[in-house]
Amino acid sequence: MKTTRHAEIRSQQRGISAAMTQTIMDYGQPVKKWGGAWEYRLTKKDIEGPIAELKEQIQLLEKSAGRAVVLSRDGVVITVYPLR
């Protein structure tokens, strides 16, 4: 992501990391501004869906730990089993 020197300074002053900036652009709502610019706003409501999906993924990872899947050469699942 390209940023201006102004944005780098403001990010540092305001404690907004490059990762946070990317997250705002990924999940926020775009609002058209003057001069052809866009503003991305990330509200509490905007993050409800992604957080629920991530929590579900975490639960699935926890349930899946300690298990294995065996595939054939062509990628077909042959069997699944718990690890000992």
Steps between C-alpha positions, in 0.01 A plus 500: 500500500638840404476780754596865502750640748208687658312173555811337650544785748130507595491121536793514739350790699161330525618145568350356181728230358525397136322175593214697654480722191476191279231349726295820480520489120420126490196509729389864505231674300619728217366855489567718196673829584570812299759493223450130426639387837349221712474471877468159665316489832504198728228499764422253779208375290730438201715259701222283646481263202875451452552446874226234508662324202842508664361366829337215307832429326682495837247251640540279193880510534475400866265210420719385209825489696623147565342354188634394160376462143649255247473584130559286192746613232215670314382691807202284605448463875566134589451519875504725804601414856601640837872515577624311803 
